[in-house]
Amino acid sequence: MAQLVERCFWEAEAVSSNLATPTKYLQIKMKFVFISSKIPKIVTKRICEMTGKMTGNTNVLYITTPTNTYEKDADWVVASRTDLLEQGFKVTIFDIKDKTSREVANAVSKNDVVWVSGGNVFYFLYYAEKVGLKKILVDFLSKNGIYAGESAGVVCQIKDLEPIKWADHPEKAPELVKEGMQLTDLVVLPHWNDEKYGGIMEKIQAYYKKRRIKVHTIEDGQALVVDGGKIEFVEG
């Protein structure tokens, strides 16, 4: 089931002004898929519609760096990776830690979708800044690429990460990063009504609402899909 909730065309200023690549034309072209966990089948369909390709011809770069602070065989890590692989995409598993900017840019350029896994958002953002991932992704999005994120891959886009500390472990990052990538000005909170994170996410939502920041929430099994100016909640 899909629900169109609004149409929103952002001004150029919605993306951080310090980007090296001009972004005015990007605002009606950017494509995002935000997932809590458990990929809805309709998300696979939406990605194929946006790429114009079948799953078997859609290349996905699966960035697993956020999972590095967890056991490699942790149940949720294995389940998340398996879930993505079972969608039928051509998946390349990739860790940006210890990679050069050129290596990351080269890997990104060969794919239709860049998918950032769940895990530790602060750890991931430290290495994202180190390799200049934001600039690389701006260029990728300008060429019809799709950014997909799951859990940490969702909240890493939020500018003000202060309340995200309540749901994560910022001390596991080599250095604290205080702001997210801001490829979009949308604030999306995953794991809504989740037994583990539900109460924390409500506190985080209240933090942003107090600052008059609109918040979108998604439960496990739901997704928010952005195709240019169209924003759509999907599930099932």
CYANA upper distance limits for C-alpha pairs under 8 A (distance plus 0.5 A):
  1 MET  CA     42 ILE  CA      8.27
  1 MET  CA    234 VAL  CA      6.25
  1 MET  CA    235 GLU  CA      5.91
  1 MET  CA    236 GLY  CA      6.36
  2 ALA  CA    232 GLU  CA      7.26
  2 ALA  CA    233 PHE  CA      6.29
  2 ALA  CA    234 VAL  CA      4.71
  2 ALA  CA    235 GLU  CA      6.90
  3 GLN  CA    232 GLU  CA      6.12
  3 GLN  CA    233 PHE  CA      5.66
  3 GLN  CA    234 VAL  CA      6.64
  4 LEU  CA    230 LYS  CA      8.11
  4 LEU  CA    231 ILE  CA      6.81
  4 LEU  CA    232 GLU  CA      4.96
  4 LEU  CA    233 PHE  CA      6.90
  5 VAL  CA    231 ILE  CA      6.78
  5 VAL  CA    232 GLU  CA      6.25
  5 VAL  CA    233 PHE  CA      7.45
  6 GLU  CA    230 LYS  CA      7.18
  6 GLU  CA    231 ILE  CA      6.28
  6 GLU  CA    232 GLU  CA      7.88
  7 ARG  CA    229 GLY  CA      5.96
  7 ARG  CA    230 LYS  CA      5.35
  7 ARG  CA    231 ILE  CA      6.55
  8 CYS  CA    229 GLY  CA      5.45
  8 CYS  CA    230 LYS  CA      7.00
  8 CYS  CA    231 ILE  CA      7.82
  9 PHE  CA     27 GLN  CA      6.99
  9 PHE  CA     28 ILE  CA      6.60
  9 PHE  CA    228 GLY  CA      8.22
  9 PHE  CA    229 GLY  CA      5.51
 10 TRP  CA     14 ALA  CA      6.56
 10 TRP  CA     27 GLN  CA      6.06
 10 TRP  CA     28 ILE  CA      7.87
 10 TRP  CA    229 GLY  CA      8.27
 11 GLU  CA     24 LYS  CA      7.55
 11 GLU  CA     27 GLN  CA      7.27
 12 ALA  CA     23 THR  CA      6.45
 12 ALA  CA     24 LYS  CA      5.05
 12 ALA  CA     25 TYR  CA      8.34
 12 ALA  CA     26 LEU  CA      8.44
 12 ALA  CA     27 GLN  CA      7.14
 13 GLU  CA     17 SER  CA      6.73
 14 ALA  CA    184 THR  CA      7.32
 14 ALA  CA    185 ASP  CA      6.14
 15 VAL  CA     19 LEU  CA      8.49
 15 VAL  CA     23 THR  CA      7.89
 15 VAL  CA    182 GLN  CA      6.58
 15 VAL  CA    183 LEU  CA      6.30
 15 VAL  CA    184 THR  CA      6.55
 15 VAL  CA    185 ASP  CA      7.16
 16 SER  CA    182 GLN  CA      6.92
 16 SER  CA    183 LEU  CA      8.08
 19 LEU  CA     23 THR  CA      8.38
 19 LEU  CA    135 LYS  CA      7.09
 20 ALA  CA    135 LYS  CA      7.41
 21 THR  CA    135 LYS  CA      7.74
 21 THR  CA    138 VAL  CA      7.57
 21 THR  CA    139 ASP  CA      7.59
 23 THR  CA     27 GLN  CA      7.44
 23 THR  CA    138 VAL  CA      8.38
 25 TYR  CA     29 LYS  CA      7.79
 26 LEU  CA     30 MET  CA      6.35
 26 LEU  CA    141 LEU  CA      7.98
 26 LEU  CA    142 SER  CA      6.38
 27 GLN  CA    228 GLY  CA      7.31
 27 GLN  CA    229 GLY  CA      8.05
 28 ILE  CA    228 GLY  CA      4.93
 28 ILE  CA    229 GLY  CA      5.86
 29 LYS  CA    141 LEU  CA      8.26
 29 LYS  CA    142 SER  CA      7.73
 29 LYS  CA    144 ASN  CA      7.66
 29 LYS  CA    227 ASP  CA      7.55
 29 LYS  CA    228 GLY  CA      4.81
 29 LYS  CA    229 GLY  CA      7.92
 30 MET  CA    141 LEU  CA      6.38
 30 MET  CA    142 SER  CA      7.68
 30 MET  CA    144 ASN  CA      7.79
 30 MET  CA    145 GLY  CA      8.40
 30 MET  CA    146 ILE  CA      7.93
 30 MET  CA    226 VAL  CA      7.92
 30 MET  CA    227 ASP  CA      6.90
 30 MET  CA    228 GLY  CA      5.41
 31 LYS  CA    141 LEU  CA      7.62
 31 LYS  CA    144 ASN  CA      8.02
 31 LYS  CA    145 GLY  CA      7.52
 31 LYS  CA    146 ILE  CA      5.49
 31 LYS  CA    147 TYR  CA      6.87
 31 LYS  CA    225 VAL  CA      8.17
 31 LYS  CA    226 VAL  CA      5.80
 31 LYS  CA    227 ASP  CA      5.17
 31 LYS  CA    228 GLY  CA      6.28
 32 PHE  CA    146 ILE  CA      6.15
 32 PHE  CA    147 TYR  CA      5.31
 32 PHE  CA    148 ALA  CA      6.07
 32 PHE  CA    225 VAL  CA      6.33
 32 PHE  CA    226 VAL  CA      5.40
 32 PHE  CA    227 ASP  CA      7.19
 33 VAL  CA     43 VAL  CA      8.29
 33 VAL  CA    146 ILE  CA      8.03
 33 VAL  CA    147 TYR  CA      6.86
 33 VAL  CA    148 ALA  CA      4.96
 33 VAL  CA    149 GLY  CA      6.86
 33 VAL  CA    223 ALA  CA      7.36
 33 VAL  CA    224 LEU  CA      6.40
 33 VAL  CA    225 VAL  CA      5.09
 33 VAL  CA    226 VAL  CA      6.81
 34 PHE  CA    148 ALA  CA      6.32
 34 PHE  CA    149 GLY  CA      5.62
 34 PHE  CA    150 GLU  CA      6.59
 34 PHE  CA    151 SER  CA      8.45
 34 PHE  CA    153 GLY  CA      8.31
 34 PHE  CA    154 VAL  CA      6.23
 34 PHE  CA    188 VAL  CA      8.31
 34 PHE  CA    223 ALA  CA      5.94
 34 PHE  CA    224 LEU  CA      5.59
 34 PHE  CA    225 VAL  CA      6.87
 35 ILE  CA     39 ILE  CA      7.36
 35 ILE  CA    148 ALA  CA      8.20
 35 ILE  CA    149 GLY  CA      6.61
 35 ILE  CA    150 GLU  CA      5.15
 35 ILE  CA    151 SER  CA      6.95
 35 ILE  CA    154 VAL  CA      7.57
 35 ILE  CA    190 PRO  CA      7.47
 35 ILE  CA    218 ILE  CA      7.84
 35 ILE  CA    220 ASP  CA      8.03
 35 ILE  CA    221 GLY  CA      8.13
 35 ILE  CA    222 GLN  CA      6.90
 35 ILE  CA    223 ALA  CA      5.06
 35 ILE  CA    224 LEU  CA      7.18
 36 SER  CA    150 GLU  CA      5.93
 36 SER  CA    151 SER  CA      5.47
 36 SER  CA    154 VAL  CA      8.35
 36 SER  CA    190 PRO  CA      5.05
 36 SER  CA    191 HIS  CA      5.97
 36 SER  CA    218 ILE  CA      6.77
 36 SER  CA    219 GLU  CA      6.52
 36 SER  CA    220 ASP  CA      5.43
 36 SER  CA    221 GLY  CA      7.34
 36 SER  CA    222 GLN  CA      7.17
 36 SER  CA    223 ALA  CA      7.28
 37 SER  CA     80 SER  CA      7.78
 37 SER  CA    150 GLU  CA      6.73
 37 SER  CA    151 SER  CA      7.28
 37 SER  CA    191 HIS  CA      8.11
 37 SER  CA    219 GLU  CA      8.46
 37 SER  CA    220 ASP  CA      5.40
 37 SER  CA    221 GLY  CA      6.50
 37 SER  CA    222 GLN  CA      8.25
 38 LYS  CA     80 SER  CA      7.77
 38 LYS  CA     83 ASP  CA      7.44
 38 LYS  CA    220 ASP  CA      6.54
 38 LYS  CA    221 GLY  CA      5.40
 38 LYS  CA    222 GLN  CA      8.34
 39 ILE  CA     43 VAL  CA      7.33
 39 ILE  CA     83 ASP  CA      7.35
 39 ILE  CA     84 LEU  CA      7.87
 39 ILE  CA    221 GLY  CA      6.43
 39 ILE  CA    222 GLN  CA      7.94
 39 ILE  CA    223 ALA  CA      8.28
 40 PRO  CA     44 THR  CA      7.91
 40 PRO  CA    221 GLY  CA      6.02
 40 PRO  CA    222 GLN  CA      6.83
 40 PRO  CA    223 ALA  CA      7.75
 40 PRO  CA    234 VAL  CA      8.19
 40 PRO  CA    235 GLU  CA      6.05
 40 PRO  CA    236 GLY  CA      5.64
 41 LYS  CA     45 LYS  CA      7.31
 41 LYS  CA     87 GLN  CA      8.46
 41 LYS  CA    235 GLU  CA      8.31
 41 LYS  CA    236 GLY  CA      6.62
 42 ILE  CA     46 ARG  CA      6.67
 42 ILE  CA    234 VAL  CA      7.52
 42 ILE  CA    235 GLU  CA      7.23
 42 ILE  CA    236 GLY  CA      6.78
 43 VAL  CA     47 ILE  CA      6.62
 43 VAL  CA    223 ALA  CA      7.81
 43 VAL  CA    225 VAL  CA      8.37
 43 VAL  CA    234 VAL  CA      7.89
 43 VAL  CA    235 GLU  CA      8.43
 44 THR  CA     48 CYS  CA      6.79
 44 THR  CA     55 THR  CA      8.07
 44 THR  CA     87 GLN  CA      7.29
 45 LYS  CA     49 GLU  CA      6.73
 46 ARG  CA     50 MET  CA      6.71
 46 ARG  CA    225 VAL  CA      8.45
 47 ILE  CA     51 THR  CA      6.63
 48 CYS  CA     52 GLY  CA      6.07
 48 CYS  CA     53 LYS  CA      5.76
 48 CYS  CA     54 MET  CA      6.23
 48 CYS  CA     55 THR  CA      6.88
 48 CYS  CA     58 THR  CA      8.00
 49 GLU  CA     53 LYS  CA      7.60
 50 MET  CA    227 ASP  CA      8.00
 51 THR  CA     58 THR  CA      7.94
 51 THR  CA    112 ASP  CA      7.51
 51 THR  CA    144 ASN  CA      8.45
 53 LYS  CA     57 ASN  CA      6.47
 53 LYS  CA     58 THR  CA      6.56
 54 MET  CA     58 THR  CA      6.85
 55 THR  CA     87 GLN  CA      7.92
 55 THR  CA     88 GLY  CA      5.96
 55 THR  CA     89 PHE  CA      5.23
 55 THR  CA     90 LYS  CA      7.90
 56 GLY  CA     88 GLY  CA      6.30
 56 GLY  CA     89 PHE  CA      5.65
 56 GLY  CA     90 LYS  CA      6.45
 57 ASN  CA     89 PHE  CA      7.52
 57 ASN  CA     90 LYS  CA      7.25
 58 THR  CA     89 PHE  CA      6.09
 58 THR  CA     90 LYS  CA      6.46
 58 THR  CA    111 ASN  CA      8.15
 58 THR  CA    112 ASP  CA      6.67
 58 THR  CA    113 VAL  CA      8.21
 59 ASN  CA     89 PHE  CA      6.82
 59 ASN  CA     90 LYS  CA      5.32
 59 ASN  CA     91 VAL  CA      6.56
 59 ASN  CA     92 THR  CA      8.17
 59 ASN  CA    110 LYS  CA      8.09
 59 ASN  CA    111 ASN  CA      5.28
 59 ASN  CA    112 ASP  CA      5.71
 59 ASN  CA    113 VAL  CA      6.89
 60 VAL  CA     89 PHE  CA      7.10
 60 VAL  CA     90 LYS  CA      6.48
 60 VAL  CA     91 VAL  CA      5.28
 60 VAL  CA     92 THR  CA      6.71
 60 VAL  CA    111 ASN  CA      6.11
 60 VAL  CA    112 ASP  CA      6.52
 60 VAL  CA    113 VAL  CA      5.19
 60 VAL  CA    114 VAL  CA      6.34
 60 VAL  CA    115 TRP  CA      7.19
 61 LEU  CA     91 VAL  CA      6.50
 61 LEU  CA     92 THR  CA      5.48
 61 LEU  CA     93 ILE  CA      6.71
 61 LEU  CA     94 PHE  CA      7.12
 61 LEU  CA    107 ALA  CA      8.00
 61 LEU  CA    108 VAL  CA      7.27
 61 LEU  CA    111 ASN  CA      6.64
 61 LEU  CA    112 ASP  CA      8.48
 61 LEU  CA    113 VAL  CA      6.69
 61 LEU  CA    114 VAL  CA      5.34
 61 LEU  CA    115 TRP  CA      6.40
 62 TYR  CA     91 VAL  CA      7.02
 62 TYR  CA     92 THR  CA      6.34
 62 TYR  CA     93 ILE  CA      5.31
 62 TYR  CA     94 PHE  CA      6.28
 62 TYR  CA    114 VAL  CA      6.76
 62 TYR  CA    115 TRP  CA      5.28
 62 TYR  CA    116 VAL  CA      6.51
 62 TYR  CA    117 SER  CA      7.49
 63 ILE  CA     93 ILE  CA      6.71
 63 ILE  CA     94 PHE  CA      5.35
 63 ILE  CA     95 ASP  CA      6.03
 63 ILE  CA     96 ILE  CA      7.62
 63 ILE  CA    114 VAL  CA      7.80
 63 ILE  CA    115 TRP  CA      6.47
 63 ILE  CA    116 VAL  CA      5.31
 63 ILE  CA    117 SER  CA      6.57
 64 THR  CA     68 ASN  CA      7.83
 64 THR  CA     93 ILE  CA      7.38
 64 THR  CA     94 PHE  CA      6.63
 64 THR  CA     95 ASP  CA      5.99
 64 THR  CA    116 VAL  CA      6.96
 64 THR  CA    117 SER  CA      5.84
 64 THR  CA    118 GLY  CA      8.25
 65 THR  CA     94 PHE  CA      8.16
 65 THR  CA     95 ASP  CA      5.47
 65 THR  CA     96 ILE  CA      6.76
 65 THR  CA     97 LYS  CA      7.17
 65 THR  CA    116 VAL  CA      8.50
 65 THR  CA    117 SER  CA      7.99
 65 THR  CA    119 GLY  CA      8.47
 65 THR  CA    123 TYR  CA      8.44
 65 THR  CA    124 PHE  CA      6.32
 66 PRO  CA    116 VAL  CA      8.32
 66 PRO  CA    117 SER  CA      6.85
 66 PRO  CA    118 GLY  CA      6.52
 66 PRO  CA    119 GLY  CA      4.86
 66 PRO  CA    120 ASN  CA      5.29
 66 PRO  CA    121 VAL  CA      6.65
 66 PRO  CA    123 TYR  CA      6.83
 66 PRO  CA    124 PHE  CA      5.37
 66 PRO  CA    152 ALA  CA      7.65
 67 THR  CA     71 GLU  CA      8.39
 67 THR  CA     72 LYS  CA      8.02
 67 THR  CA     77 VAL  CA      7.55
 67 THR  CA    117 SER  CA      7.69
 67 THR  CA    118 GLY  CA      7.04
 67 THR  CA    119 GLY  CA      5.07
 67 THR  CA    120 ASN  CA      7.00
 68 ASN  CA     72 LYS  CA      7.95
 68 ASN  CA    119 GLY  CA      8.15
 68 ASN  CA    120 ASN  CA      8.45
 69 THR  CA    119 GLY  CA      7.94
 69 THR  CA    120 ASN  CA      7.27
 69 THR  CA    123 TYR  CA      8.25
 69 THR  CA    172 LYS  CA      7.61
 70 TYR  CA     74 ALA  CA      7.51
 70 TYR  CA    119 GLY  CA      8.00
 72 LYS  CA     77 VAL  CA      7.32
 72 LYS  CA     78 VAL  CA      8.15
 73 ASP  CA     77 VAL  CA      7.11
 73 ASP  CA     78 VAL  CA      6.55
 74 ALA  CA     78 VAL  CA      6.80
 75 ASP  CA     79 ALA  CA      6.53
 76 TRP  CA     80 SER  CA      6.39
 77 VAL  CA     81 ARG  CA      6.76
 78 VAL  CA     82 THR  CA      6.50
 79 ALA  CA     83 ASP  CA      6.40
 80 SER  CA     84 LEU  CA      6.94
 80 SER  CA    117 SER  CA      8.32
 81 ARG  CA     85 LEU  CA      6.75
 82 THR  CA     86 GLU  CA      6.53
 83 ASP  CA     87 GLN  CA      7.29
 84 LEU  CA     88 GLY  CA      8.38
 84 LEU  CA     89 PHE  CA      8.26
 85 LEU  CA     89 PHE  CA      7.11
 85 LEU  CA     90 LYS  CA      8.43
 85 LEU  CA     91 VAL  CA      7.13
 95 ASP  CA     99 LYS  CA      8.21
 96 ILE  CA    100 THR  CA      8.48
 96 ILE  CA    104 VAL  CA      7.11
 96 ILE  CA    127 TYR  CA      7.31
 96 ILE  CA    128 ALA  CA      7.84
 96 ILE  CA    131 VAL  CA      8.16
 97 LYS  CA    127 TYR  CA      6.50
 99 LYS  CA    103 GLU  CA      6.56
 99 LYS  CA    104 VAL  CA      7.02
 99 LYS  CA    131 VAL  CA      7.86
100 THR  CA    104 VAL  CA      6.83
100 THR  CA    131 VAL  CA      6.58
101 SER  CA    105 ALA  CA      6.54
101 SER  CA    131 VAL  CA      5.07
101 SER  CA    132 GLY  CA      6.82
101 SER  CA    133 LEU  CA      8.05
102 ARG  CA    106 ASN  CA      6.52
103 GLU  CA    107 ALA  CA      6.71
104 VAL  CA    108 VAL  CA      6.64
104 VAL  CA    131 VAL  CA      7.90
104 VAL  CA    133 LEU  CA      8.11
105 ALA  CA    109 SER  CA      6.61
105 ALA  CA    133 LEU  CA      8.38
105 ALA  CA    136 ILE  CA      6.41
106 ASN  CA    110 LYS  CA      7.24
107 ALA  CA    111 ASN  CA      7.74
108 VAL  CA    114 VAL  CA      7.31
108 VAL  CA    136 ILE  CA      8.30
108 VAL  CA    137 LEU  CA      8.42
108 VAL  CA    140 PHE  CA      7.79
109 SER  CA    140 PHE  CA      7.31
111 ASN  CA    145 GLY  CA      8.32
112 ASP  CA    144 ASN  CA      8.48
112 ASP  CA    145 GLY  CA      5.86
112 ASP  CA    146 ILE  CA      6.89
113 VAL  CA    145 GLY  CA      6.39
113 VAL  CA    146 ILE  CA      5.19
113 VAL  CA    147 TYR  CA      6.38
113 VAL  CA    148 ALA  CA      7.36
114 VAL  CA    145 GLY  CA      8.21
114 VAL  CA    146 ILE  CA      6.82
114 VAL  CA    147 TYR  CA      5.58
114 VAL  CA    148 ALA  CA      6.50
115 TRP  CA    147 TYR  CA      6.62
115 TRP  CA    148 ALA  CA      4.99
115 TRP  CA    149 GLY  CA      5.90
115 TRP  CA    150 GLU  CA      8.22
115 TRP  CA    153 GLY  CA      8.17
116 VAL  CA    148 ALA  CA      6.83
116 VAL  CA    149 GLY  CA      5.21
116 VAL  CA    150 GLU  CA      6.83
116 VAL  CA    152 ALA  CA      8.21
116 VAL  CA    153 GLY  CA      5.26
117 SER  CA    149 GLY  CA      6.66
117 SER  CA    150 GLU  CA      5.76
117 SER  CA    151 SER  CA      7.60
117 SER  CA    152 ALA  CA      7.19
117 SER  CA    153 GLY  CA      6.02
118 GLY  CA    149 GLY  CA      8.10
118 GLY  CA    150 GLU  CA      5.68
118 GLY  CA    151 SER  CA      5.24
118 GLY  CA    152 ALA  CA      4.99
118 GLY  CA    153 GLY  CA      6.18
119 GLY  CA    151 SER  CA      7.76
119 GLY  CA    152 ALA  CA      6.00
119 GLY  CA    153 GLY  CA      8.49
120 ASN  CA    124 PHE  CA      6.77
120 ASN  CA    152 ALA  CA      6.71
120 ASN  CA    168 ASP  CA      6.92
120 ASN  CA    169 HIS  CA      7.29
120 ASN  CA    170 PRO  CA      8.16
120 ASN  CA    172 LYS  CA      8.50
121 VAL  CA    125 LEU  CA      6.57
121 VAL  CA    152 ALA  CA      5.45
121 VAL  CA    153 GLY  CA      7.69
121 VAL  CA    155 VAL  CA      7.78
121 VAL  CA    156 CYS  CA      6.32
121 VAL  CA    168 ASP  CA      7.89
121 VAL  CA    170 PRO  CA      8.36
122 PHE  CA    126 TYR  CA      6.74
122 PHE  CA    156 CYS  CA      8.45
122 PHE  CA    169 HIS  CA      8.00
122 PHE  CA    170 PRO  CA      5.85
122 PHE  CA    172 LYS  CA      8.11
122 PHE  CA    173 ALA  CA      6.16
122 PHE  CA    176 LEU  CA      7.18
122 PHE  CA    177 VAL  CA      6.64
123 TYR  CA    127 TYR  CA      7.35
123 TYR  CA    170 PRO  CA      7.60
123 TYR  CA    172 LYS  CA      6.81
123 TYR  CA    173 ALA  CA      4.60
123 TYR  CA    174 PRO  CA      7.56
124 PHE  CA    128 ALA  CA      6.56
124 PHE  CA    173 ALA  CA      8.27
125 LEU  CA    129 GLU  CA      6.49
125 LEU  CA    156 CYS  CA      7.52
125 LEU  CA    177 VAL  CA      7.11
125 LEU  CA    180 GLY  CA      7.57
125 LEU  CA    181 MET  CA      8.34
126 TYR  CA    130 LYS  CA      6.81
126 TYR  CA    173 ALA  CA      7.12
126 TYR  CA    174 PRO  CA      7.63
126 TYR  CA    175 GLU  CA      7.14
126 TYR  CA    176 LEU  CA      7.75
126 TYR  CA    177 VAL  CA      6.67
127 TYR  CA    131 VAL  CA      6.84
128 ALA  CA    132 GLY  CA      6.53
128 ALA  CA    133 LEU  CA      5.51
128 ALA  CA    134 LYS  CA      7.67
129 GLU  CA    133 LEU  CA      6.75
129 GLU  CA    134 LYS  CA      7.79
132 GLY  CA    136 ILE  CA      7.06
133 LEU  CA    137 LEU  CA      6.53
134 LYS  CA    138 VAL  CA      6.73
134 LYS  CA    181 MET  CA      6.58
134 LYS  CA    183 LEU  CA      7.96
135 LYS  CA    139 ASP  CA      7.00
136 ILE  CA    140 PHE  CA      6.75
137 LEU  CA    141 LEU  CA      6.44
138 VAL  CA    142 SER  CA      6.70
138 VAL  CA    183 LEU  CA      7.76
139 ASP  CA    143 LYS  CA      7.12
140 PHE  CA    144 ASN  CA      7.46
140 PHE  CA    145 GLY  CA      5.82
140 PHE  CA    146 ILE  CA      8.41
141 LEU  CA    145 GLY  CA      5.05
141 LEU  CA    146 ILE  CA      6.80
141 LEU  CA    147 TYR  CA      7.94
148 ALA  CA    153 GLY  CA      7.90
148 ALA  CA    154 VAL  CA      8.42
149 GLY  CA    153 GLY  CA      4.44
149 GLY  CA    154 VAL  CA      5.39
150 GLU  CA    154 VAL  CA      6.02
151 SER  CA    155 VAL  CA      7.11
151 SER  CA    190 PRO  CA      6.18
151 SER  CA    191 HIS  CA      7.93
152 ALA  CA    156 CYS  CA      6.40
153 GLY  CA    157 GLN  CA      8.12
154 VAL  CA    188 VAL  CA      7.20
154 VAL  CA    189 LEU  CA      7.88
154 VAL  CA    190 PRO  CA      7.79
155 VAL  CA    164 ILE  CA      8.35
155 VAL  CA    180 GLY  CA      8.15
155 VAL  CA    187 VAL  CA      7.98
155 VAL  CA    188 VAL  CA      7.03
155 VAL  CA    189 LEU  CA      7.04
155 VAL  CA    190 PRO  CA      8.28
156 CYS  CA    180 GLY  CA      5.45
156 CYS  CA    181 MET  CA      6.79
156 CYS  CA    182 GLN  CA      8.41
157 GLN  CA    180 GLY  CA      5.32
157 GLN  CA    181 MET  CA      5.29
157 GLN  CA    182 GLN  CA      5.14
157 GLN  CA    183 LEU  CA      6.76
157 GLN  CA    184 THR  CA      7.26
157 GLN  CA    185 ASP  CA      8.35
157 GLN  CA    186 LEU  CA      8.48
157 GLN  CA    187 VAL  CA      8.11
158 ILE  CA    179 GLU  CA      7.49
158 ILE  CA    180 GLY  CA      5.45
158 ILE  CA    181 MET  CA      7.38
158 ILE  CA    182 GLN  CA      6.31
158 ILE  CA    185 ASP  CA      7.80
158 ILE  CA    186 LEU  CA      7.90
158 ILE  CA    187 VAL  CA      6.30
158 ILE  CA    188 VAL  CA      8.33
159 LYS  CA    178 LYS  CA      8.42
159 LYS  CA    179 GLU  CA      5.20
159 LYS  CA    180 GLY  CA      5.18
159 LYS  CA    181 MET  CA      7.37
159 LYS  CA    182 GLN  CA      6.27
159 LYS  CA    185 ASP  CA      8.48
160 ASP  CA    178 LYS  CA      7.26
160 ASP  CA    179 GLU  CA      5.87
160 ASP  CA    180 GLY  CA      7.42
161 LEU  CA    165 LYS  CA      7.46
161 LEU  CA    178 LYS  CA      6.20
161 LEU  CA    179 GLU  CA      6.14
161 LEU  CA    180 GLY  CA      7.18
162 GLU  CA    178 LYS  CA      7.36
163 PRO  CA    167 ALA  CA      8.30
163 PRO  CA    204 ILE  CA      6.07
163 PRO  CA    207 TYR  CA      7.55
164 ILE  CA    168 ASP  CA      6.91
164 ILE  CA    204 ILE  CA      7.47
165 LYS  CA    169 HIS  CA      6.86
165 LYS  CA    170 PRO  CA      6.63
166 TRP  CA    200 ILE  CA      7.44
166 TRP  CA    204 ILE  CA      8.47
167 ALA  CA    197 TYR  CA      7.65
167 ALA  CA    200 ILE  CA      6.99
167 ALA  CA    201 MET  CA      8.23
169 HIS  CA    173 ALA  CA      8.50
170 PRO  CA    176 LEU  CA      6.99
171 GLU  CA    175 GLU  CA      8.41
171 GLU  CA    176 LEU  CA      7.85
186 LEU  CA    214 LYS  CA      8.30
186 LEU  CA    215 VAL  CA      7.97
186 LEU  CA    216 HIS  CA      8.18
187 VAL  CA    213 ILE  CA      8.27
187 VAL  CA    214 LYS  CA      7.29
187 VAL  CA    215 VAL  CA      5.67
187 VAL  CA    216 HIS  CA      6.64
188 VAL  CA    215 VAL  CA      6.40
188 VAL  CA    216 HIS  CA      5.18
188 VAL  CA    217 THR  CA      6.14
188 VAL  CA    218 ILE  CA      7.89
189 LEU  CA    201 MET  CA      7.47
189 LEU  CA    205 GLN  CA      8.25
189 LEU  CA    215 VAL  CA      7.70
189 LEU  CA    216 HIS  CA      6.73
189 LEU  CA    217 THR  CA      5.30
189 LEU  CA    218 ILE  CA      6.83
190 PRO  CA    201 MET  CA      8.43
190 PRO  CA    217 THR  CA      6.49
190 PRO  CA    218 ILE  CA      5.50
190 PRO  CA    219 GLU  CA      6.56
190 PRO  CA    220 ASP  CA      7.85
191 HIS  CA    197 TYR  CA      6.67
191 HIS  CA    198 GLY  CA      7.01
191 HIS  CA    201 MET  CA      8.00
191 HIS  CA    217 THR  CA      8.41
191 HIS  CA    218 ILE  CA      6.86
191 HIS  CA    219 GLU  CA      5.46
191 HIS  CA    220 ASP  CA      6.18
192 TRP  CA    197 TYR  CA      7.66
192 TRP  CA    198 GLY  CA      5.80
192 TRP  CA    201 MET  CA      6.99
192 TRP  CA    202 GLU  CA      8.41
192 TRP  CA    217 THR  CA      6.55
192 TRP  CA    218 ILE  CA      6.10
192 TRP  CA    219 GLU  CA      5.09
192 TRP  CA    220 ASP  CA      7.84
193 ASN  CA    197 TYR  CA      7.80
193 ASN  CA    198 GLY  CA      4.88
193 ASN  CA    199 GLY  CA      8.08
193 ASN  CA    219 GLU  CA      6.97
194 ASP  CA    198 GLY  CA      5.03
194 ASP  CA    219 GLU  CA      7.61
194 ASP  CA    220 ASP  CA      7.94
195 GLU  CA    199 GLY  CA      8.46
197 TYR  CA    201 MET  CA      6.46
198 GLY  CA    202 GLU  CA      6.89
199 GLY  CA    203 LYS  CA      7.07
200 ILE  CA    204 ILE  CA      6.81
201 MET  CA    205 GLN  CA      6.52
202 GLU  CA    206 ALA  CA      6.70
203 LYS  CA    207 TYR  CA      6.81
204 ILE  CA    208 TYR  CA      7.07
205 GLN  CA    209 LYS  CA      6.61
205 GLN  CA    215 VAL  CA      7.09
206 ALA  CA    210 LYS  CA      6.50
207 TYR  CA    211 ARG  CA      7.29
208 TYR  CA    212 ARG  CA      6.89
208 TYR  CA    213 ILE  CA      5.66
208 TYR  CA    214 LYS  CA      7.75
208 TYR  CA    215 VAL  CA      7.70
209 LYS  CA    213 ILE  CA      5.71
209 LYS  CA    214 LYS  CA      6.97
209 LYS  CA    215 VAL  CA      7.78
218 ILE  CA    222 GLN  CA      6.24
218 ILE  CA    223 ALA  CA      6.75
218 ILE  CA    224 LEU  CA      7.75
219 GLU  CA    223 ALA  CA      8.28
221 GLY  CA    235 GLU  CA      6.62
221 GLY  CA    236 GLY  CA      7.52
222 GLN  CA    233 PHE  CA      7.72
222 GLN  CA    234 VAL  CA      6.30
222 GLN  CA    235 GLU  CA      5.02
222 GLN  CA    236 GLY  CA      7.86
223 ALA  CA    233 PHE  CA      6.30
223 ALA  CA    234 VAL  CA      5.83
223 ALA  CA    235 GLU  CA      6.83
224 LEU  CA    231 ILE  CA      7.50
224 LEU  CA    232 GLU  CA      6.15
224 LEU  CA    233 PHE  CA      5.07
224 LEU  CA    234 VAL  CA      6.76
225 VAL  CA    231 ILE  CA      6.32
225 VAL  CA    232 GLU  CA      5.64
225 VAL  CA    233 PHE  CA      6.83
225 VAL  CA    234 VAL  CA      7.83
226 VAL  CA    230 LYS  CA      6.18
226 VAL  CA    231 ILE  CA      5.11
226 VAL  CA    232 GLU  CA      6.91
227 ASP  CA    231 ILE  CA      7.15
